[in-house]
Amino acid sequence: MADPWFRTTDMLRWGPATSGGRLSGVKFDENSWFMLERMRAVEAAIAASEIAGIDDITIVGSDLVFTMSDYSTFTVTIPIAYPNPRGEWQPSTIYTFNDWFTYGGVLYMVMLDHTSDTTFDPNFVVGSTNAYLELVSSPSNVIPAGGATGTVLAKTSGTDYATAWIDLASTFSMDNLSDVDLGTSPTIGQILQWEGSFWTLGDFTATNLTALDSSGAEDTLQSIIDDLGTNKLDEAAVEAIVNDAVGGITAGVGKREIWIPASSMIPRTTNGASLNTTETSSNKVMVKTLDFDTTTQEFAQFEIAMPKSWDLVNLTFTPYWSHASTTVNFGVVWQMNAVAISNSDVLDASFGSAQISTDTGGTTDTLYVGPESSTLAPAGLPAVSDLIVFRIARAPASGSDTLAVDARLHGIKLTYTTNASIDD
């Protein structure tokens, strides 16, 4: 770029100059253009030495876009925190920030690291900060909490999800009749009978059976029998027929008993009880017993092919026993276990767990009947018509067995339950 022109009258010049006089219009315009270009160059140099500021920030997808005052841009990708699902809340468990869990149908997010309490509290605080943030509240279409044993879930109105736990026995009627009051658990052979204002359990007899009479009205079967006897048939004959039918339906179903005398039992070859015959002093009553030692455990066995009507579950025993003369300590513990042996099974099979009957004597040559044992479970999964081998023993090692002389077993009463009236 050329130097500007100057006007001067002496020899000390500053750049090219005229020799006195005024500058021409061309030279003056050229000087103005020179000065303008130099000013622009200075401004550009100053602008280049400064850092541009942030003019705008925008978010595009997962990118953070910065727009500078000089219109330049740069982008930063935003990191994404993904939730860590932990399922249902658990007590005494380590949770960290951004763990998500549910409790009672509500979705929560963990706000800071901590170990959960033993019981859930949505307002649980660690330091001064709430540990949980509720994200989604419990929806309306969930099963309501609570509900006692035996209740059912039922709609309470036409509104969606309006439900509650209901006790049917006290809330609803049966076929537009009054409530059904079972009172206690039903047993085999019982029926529902009408008591005038409610239905309840009763025995299956002609007296409490309800039927329709000739007019179509409800009446007891006994009343209909009476009506038949008066108007059509002999009352005694009709009643006998009905009672026979009713008895035939329920006969043989329920609890049954078998007496097993000691004389029918076999003392075991190894540590077997001793067969003994005793005659009473005055009336000479002969008693055949199996005598079990006071210190060494002794055994005896018997076997029964159980009837087909046995329910394969319920078996108990009740011991009948006595003892000879002794002065103190009269406690005896009887125990029995069993094994079921099916067709083609080996005989040398292990017995199941033993059940006990603990009793106390006290008087010489007096019969004692022990309490009925708990249910006995034979080993080998009993099947219909299995041979059940029973083993009975005294348990002298038990702290409750204190009798200092032999315990004399007269026999046992075996109790079982049937689920059919006949063995067919």
Phi, psi and omega per residue, in radians:
M1 nan 2.282 -3.118
A2 -1.235 2.705 3.101
D3 -1.292 2.645 3.122
P4 -1.224 2.838 3.127
W5 -1.585 2.544 3.114
F6 -2.265 2.659 3.058
R7 -1.737 2.275 -3.137
T8 -2.611 2.798 -3.134
T9 -2.085 0.054 -3.130
D10 -2.226 -3.059 -3.060
M11 -1.466 -0.200 3.133
L12 -1.487 1.639 -3.075
R13 -1.766 2.707 3.046
W14 -2.127 1.653 -3.078
G15 1.398 -3.130 3.114
P16 -1.059 2.421 -3.089
A17 -2.553 2.827 3.035
T18 -1.485 2.879 -3.131
S19 -1.655 1.161 3.133
G20 1.462 2.818 -3.141
G21 1.584 3.087 -3.097
R22 -1.438 2.690 3.080
L23 -1.288 2.550 3.073
S24 -1.272 2.863 3.123
G25 -1.049 -0.647 3.139
V26 -1.142 -0.758 -3.128
K27 -1.178 -0.632 3.123
F28 -1.159 -0.782 3.111
D29 -1.080 -0.692 3.127
E30 -1.114 -0.710 3.094
N31 -1.078 -0.740 3.140
S32 -1.097 -0.729 3.136
W33 -1.153 -0.692 3.080
F34 -0.994 -0.830 -3.080
M35 -1.152 -0.687 3.134
L36 -1.115 -0.765 -3.137
E37 -1.107 -0.682 3.141
R38 -1.169 -0.672 3.107
M39 -1.116 -0.723 3.105
R40 -1.089 -0.686 3.127
A41 -1.116 -0.691 3.118
V42 -1.145 -0.760 3.134
E43 -1.092 -0.747 3.123
A44 -1.077 -0.679 3.131
A45 -1.138 -0.705 3.129
I46 -1.152 -0.776 -3.138
A47 -1.093 -0.650 -3.129
A48 -1.193 -0.437 -3.105
S49 -1.497 -0.106 -3.140
E50 -1.757 2.665 3.091
I51 -1.612 2.278 -3.135
A52 -1.218 2.509 3.101
G53 -1.563 2.925 3.113
I54 -1.381 2.165 -3.123
D55 -1.706 -0.561 -3.076
D56 -2.778 2.616 3.074
I57 -2.262 2.231 3.112
T58 -2.289 2.720 3.099
I59 -1.949 2.163 3.100
V60 -2.147 1.833 -3.066
G61 1.127 -2.142 3.091
S62 -1.768 0.271 -3.129
D63 -1.866 2.456 3.045
L64 -1.817 1.982 -3.025
V65 -1.817 2.144 3.115
F66 -1.786 2.190 3.053
T67 -1.891 2.133 -3.042
M68 -1.551 2.916 -3.139
S69 -1.180 -0.320 3.069
D70 -1.644 0.224 3.081
Y71 1.297 0.096 3.011
S72 -1.393 2.749 -3.141
T73 -2.318 2.701 2.933
F74 -2.579 2.717 -2.965
T75 -2.140 2.448 3.051
V76 -2.175 2.210 3.109
T77 -1.341 2.235 -3.094
I78 -1.402 2.186 3.072
P79 -1.196 2.471 -3.096
I80 -1.879 2.243 3.084
A81 -1.632 1.986 -3.140
Y82 -1.575 2.447 3.129
P83 -1.155 2.615 3.106
N84 -1.912 1.712 -3.076
P85 -1.187 2.318 -3.125
R86 -2.093 0.110 3.123
G87 1.310 -2.602 3.140
E88 -1.311 2.451 -3.137
W89 -1.000 2.443 3.121
Q90 -2.187 2.501 3.122
P91 -1.286 2.731 3.050
S92 0.871 0.824 -3.077
T93 -2.206 2.480 3.116
I94 -1.332 2.181 3.056
Y95 -2.112 2.554 3.127
T96 -2.143 2.876 -3.115
F97 -0.924 2.384 3.117
N98 1.329 0.154 2.911
D99 -1.216 2.433 3.071
W100 -2.019 2.399 3.119
F101 -2.549 2.925 3.084
T102 -2.064 2.639 3.027
Y103 -2.704 2.163 3.137
G104 1.056 0.560 3.130
G105 1.431 0.049 -3.131
V106 -1.846 2.432 3.110
L107 -1.684 2.229 -3.121
Y108 -2.132 2.715 3.012
M109 -2.080 2.393 3.125
V110 -1.408 2.236 -3.064
M111 -1.655 -0.328 3.100
L112 -2.784 2.750 -3.094
D113 -1.136 2.407 3.102
H114 -2.989 3.008 2.995
T115 -1.871 2.198 -3.039
S116 -1.131 2.731 3.125
D117 -1.336 3.084 3.141
T118 -1.327 -0.424 3.064
T119 -2.248 2.630 -3.048
F120 -1.409 2.341 3.051
D121 -2.364 2.012 -3.113
P122 -1.077 -0.331 3.134
N123 -1.803 0.432 -3.132
F124 -1.040 2.255 -3.054
V125 -2.024 2.364 3.010
V126 -1.987 2.016 -3.000
G127 1.215 -1.985 3.074
S128 -2.129 0.289 -3.062
T129 -2.050 2.379 3.046
N130 -1.134 2.287 -3.090
A131 -1.354 -0.407 -3.031
Y132 -2.177 2.500 3.035
L133 -2.062 2.122 3.130
E134 -1.299 2.151 -3.121
L135 -1.720 -0.867 3.140
V136 -2.292 2.128 -3.106
S137 -1.311 2.939 -3.097
S138 -1.088 2.175 3.106
P139 -1.221 2.846 -3.078
S140 -1.363 -0.376 -3.063
N141 -1.656 1.026 3.081
V142 -2.167 2.779 3.110
I143 -1.212 2.283 -3.129
P144 -1.164 2.593 3.120
A145 -1.242 2.926 3.099
G146 1.480 -2.688 -3.104
G147 1.725 2.011 -3.132
A148 -1.398 2.849 3.102
T149 -1.018 2.275 3.118
G150 1.651 -0.200 3.103
T151 -1.435 2.828 3.139
V152 -2.199 2.769 3.122
L153 -1.562 2.182 -3.074
A154 -2.415 2.666 3.057
K155 -1.255 2.447 -3.135
T156 -1.856 -0.221 3.091
S157 -2.810 3.133 3.119
G158 -1.340 -0.134 3.126
T159 -1.188 2.434 3.119
D160 -1.019 2.399 3.073
Y161 1.126 0.246 3.077
A162 -1.429 1.720 -3.067
T163 -2.328 2.853 3.092
A164 -2.791 2.795 3.067
W165 -1.437 2.204 -2.998
I166 -2.150 2.389 2.981
D167 -1.572 1.833 -3.050
L168 -1.047 -0.645 -3.051
A169 -1.108 -0.520 -3.090
S170 -1.887 -0.031 -3.055
T171 -1.979 -0.769 -3.048
F172 -1.948 2.701 3.088
S173 -1.686 2.942 -3.114
M174 -1.935 1.933 -3.118
D175 0.926 0.786 3.107
N176 1.110 0.275 3.019
L177 -1.643 -2.970 3.129
S178 -1.448 -3.020 -3.071
D179 -1.183 2.776 3.032
V180 -1.766 2.100 -3.127
D181 -1.967 1.745 -3.127
L182 -1.338 -0.421 3.119
G183 1.251 -1.378 3.121
T184 -2.136 3.058 3.138
S185 -1.147 2.440 -3.139
P186 -1.208 2.712 3.054
T187 -2.054 2.927 -3.107
I188 -1.040 2.303 3.079
G189 1.628 -0.138 -3.139
Q190 -1.423 2.767 3.113
I191 -2.318 2.936 2.965
L192 -1.453 2.262 -3.140
Q193 -2.225 2.577 -3.096
W194 -1.447 2.230 -3.111
E195 -1.867 0.291 3.108
G196 1.682 -0.582 3.120
S197 -2.354 -0.196 3.115
F198 -2.769 2.874 3.071
W199 -1.680 2.455 3.118
T200 -2.538 3.024 3.138
L201 -1.372 2.486 3.076
G202 -2.635 2.927 3.098
D203 -1.279 2.652 -3.082
F204 -1.454 1.505 3.137
T205 -2.310 2.898 -3.137
A206 -1.144 -0.456 -3.079
T207 -1.195 -0.695 -3.036
N208 -1.826 0.083 3.053
L209 -1.345 2.408 3.124
T210 -1.855 2.361 3.126
A211 -2.486 -3.125 3.095
L212 -1.764 2.314 3.096
D213 -1.435 -3.013 -3.050
S214 -1.110 -0.392 3.137
S215 -1.565 -0.095 -3.123
G216 1.623 0.012 3.138
A217 -1.517 2.692 3.108
E218 -1.232 2.437 3.087
D219 -2.717 2.830 3.093
T220 -1.328 2.657 3.117
L221 -1.090 -0.584 3.129
Q222 -1.110 -0.703 3.123
S223 -1.131 -0.686 3.108
I224 -1.143 -0.671 3.075
I225 -1.054 -0.767 3.117
D226 -1.064 -0.708 -3.141
D227 -1.138 -0.688 3.098
L228 -1.121 -0.723 -3.119
G229 -1.132 -0.594 -3.103
T230 -1.354 -0.670 -2.959
N231 -1.883 -0.458 -2.987
K232 -2.277 -0.868 -3.059
L233 -2.181 2.915 3.058
D234 -1.170 2.152 -3.061
E235 -1.016 -0.781 -3.106
A236 -1.101 -0.661 -3.135
A237 -1.171 -0.762 3.137
V238 -1.111 -0.784 -3.119
E239 -1.106 -0.675 3.113
A240 -1.109 -0.708 3.130
I241 -1.106 -0.815 -3.120
V242 -1.133 -0.779 -3.135
N243 -1.112 -0.653 3.086
D244 -1.107 -0.707 3.134
A245 -1.148 -0.788 3.134
V246 -1.103 -0.771 3.133
G247 -1.121 -0.629 -3.136
G248 -1.167 -0.532 -3.132
I249 -1.220 -0.691 -3.014
T250 -1.743 -0.169 -3.077
A251 -1.111 2.398 3.056
G252 1.451 -0.105 3.136
V253 -1.752 2.137 -3.132
G254 2.311 -2.653 -3.032
K255 -1.505 2.335 -3.132
R256 -2.253 2.774 -3.096
E257 -2.303 2.550 3.061
I258 -2.274 2.278 3.072
W259 -1.588 2.208 3.106
I260 -2.043 1.786 3.136
P261 -1.252 2.713 3.116
A262 -1.054 -0.534 -3.129
S263 -1.167 -0.285 3.107
S264 -1.615 -0.034 -3.127
M265 -1.663 2.718 3.141
I266 -1.924 2.095 3.040
P267 -1.099 2.406 3.139
R268 -1.193 2.519 3.133
T269 -1.080 -0.717 3.096
T270 -1.662 2.079 -3.133
N271 0.923 0.926 3.119
G272 -1.565 2.623 3.064
A273 -1.192 2.791 -3.065
S274 -1.673 2.262 3.027
L275 -1.258 2.382 -3.073
N276 -2.554 2.512 3.065
T277 -2.093 2.248 -3.092
T278 -2.163 2.396 3.052
E279 -1.917 2.222 3.121
T280 -1.223 2.712 -2.954
S281 -1.234 -0.734 -3.016
S282 -1.610 -0.992 -3.025
N283 -1.692 0.038 3.015
K284 1.023 0.724 3.048
V285 -1.321 2.180 -3.116
M286 -1.535 2.226 -3.103
V287 -2.189 2.168 3.109
K288 -1.848 2.129 -3.039
T289 -2.298 2.927 2.912
L290 -1.923 2.110 -3.064
D291 -1.708 2.240 -3.078
F292 -1.931 2.299 -3.005
D293 -1.132 2.724 -3.110
T294 -1.456 -0.312 -3.108
T295 -2.124 -0.712 3.139
T296 -1.636 2.288 3.136
Q297 -1.261 2.237 -3.127
E298 -2.150 2.765 -2.972
F299 -2.339 2.757 2.958
A300 -2.561 2.770 -3.069
Q301 -2.405 2.762 2.957
F302 -2.664 2.867 -3.093
E303 -2.387 2.581 -3.137
I304 -2.435 2.319 2.929
A305 -1.471 1.794 -3.017
M306 -1.162 2.564 3.128
P307 -1.160 2.722 -3.139
K308 -1.103 -0.452 -3.108
S309 -1.332 -0.132 3.090
W310 -1.097 2.419 -3.085
D311 -1.379 0.060 3.077
L312 1.205 0.155 -3.066
V313 -2.171 -1.021 -2.930
N314 -1.492 2.046 3.047
L315 -2.506 2.223 3.034
T316 -2.404 2.908 3.079
F317 -2.379 2.643 3.086
T318 -2.250 2.058 -3.096
P319 -1.451 2.490 2.988
Y320 -1.982 2.200 -2.993
W321 -2.677 3.006 3.072
S322 -2.703 -3.139 3.093
H323 -2.638 2.794 3.087
A324 -1.408 -3.002 -3.043
S325 -1.203 2.315 2.981
T326 -2.762 2.861 -2.962
T327 -1.781 -0.710 -3.093
V328 -2.348 2.875 3.052
N329 1.097 1.785 -3.022
F330 -2.160 0.233 -3.095
G331 -1.367 2.406 3.096
V332 -2.352 2.374 3.083
V333 -2.005 1.994 3.065
W334 -1.698 2.493 3.105
Q335 -2.389 2.578 3.138
M336 -2.516 2.465 3.012
N337 -2.426 3.049 -2.985
A338 -2.670 2.895 3.044
V339 -2.480 2.415 3.105
A340 -1.659 2.264 -3.115
I341 -2.112 2.086 -3.128
S342 -1.643 3.028 3.078
N343 -0.982 2.271 3.124
S344 1.310 0.103 3.041
D345 -1.392 2.631 3.057
V346 -1.235 2.595 -3.127
L347 -1.377 -0.475 -3.072
D348 -1.428 1.258 -3.046
A349 -1.973 2.675 -3.131
S350 -1.350 2.521 3.103
F351 -1.424 2.737 3.100
G352 -1.409 -3.006 -3.132
S353 -1.171 2.504 -3.101
A354 -1.521 2.554 2.963
Q355 -1.957 2.671 -3.011
I356 -2.104 2.800 2.985
S357 -2.374 1.988 -3.081
T358 -1.806 2.231 -3.092
D359 -2.409 2.938 -3.139
T360 -2.284 2.225 3.085
G361 -1.586 -2.506 3.106
G362 2.683 -0.570 -3.091
T363 -2.054 2.350 -3.110
T364 -1.079 2.466 3.068
D365 0.900 0.767 3.102
T366 -2.137 2.389 -3.116
L367 -1.369 2.308 3.053
Y368 -2.105 2.372 3.109
V369 -1.964 1.977 -3.109
G370 -1.263 2.937 3.104
P371 -1.227 2.674 3.101
E372 -1.165 2.393 -3.099
S373 -1.284 2.996 2.961
S374 -1.264 2.984 -3.084
T375 -1.089 2.275 -3.099
L376 -1.629 2.243 -3.134
A377 -1.925 1.813 3.119
P378 -1.126 2.516 3.015
A379 -1.225 2.739 3.043
G380 1.649 0.172 3.111
L381 0.877 1.470 -3.070
P382 -0.960 2.467 3.048
A383 -2.169 2.937 -3.120
V384 -1.016 2.342 3.082
S385 1.207 0.305 3.054
D386 -1.159 2.715 2.959
L387 -1.553 2.119 3.139
I388 -1.803 2.080 3.105
V389 -1.707 2.145 -3.113
F390 -1.852 2.485 3.087
R391 -2.216 2.173 3.138
I392 -2.017 2.553 -3.115
A393 -2.676 2.887 2.940
R394 -1.705 2.645 -3.119
A395 -1.981 1.307 -3.067
P396 -1.140 -0.346 3.138
A397 -1.349 -0.233 3.134
S398 -1.202 2.515 3.110
G399 -1.168 -0.338 3.134
S400 -1.540 -0.143 3.122
D401 -1.648 1.779 -3.011
T402 -2.101 -0.063 -3.099
L403 -1.095 2.197 -3.020
A404 -1.527 0.056 3.096
V405 -2.227 3.066 3.127
D406 -1.041 2.446 2.996
A407 -1.635 2.192 -3.046
R408 -1.724 2.018 3.136
L409 -1.583 2.107 3.088
H410 -1.489 -0.505 -3.136
G411 2.779 -3.138 3.098
I412 -2.325 2.624 3.014
K413 -1.751 2.007 3.139
L414 -1.597 2.214 -3.125
T415 -1.995 2.321 3.085
Y416 -2.436 2.944 -3.110
T417 -2.087 2.389 3.119
T418 -1.825 2.690 3.085
N419 -2.146 0.229 3.077
A420 -2.540 2.726 -3.086
S421 -1.444 -0.434 -3.137
I422 -2.369 2.829 3.113
D423 -1.757 1.406 3.128
D424 -2.054 nan nan
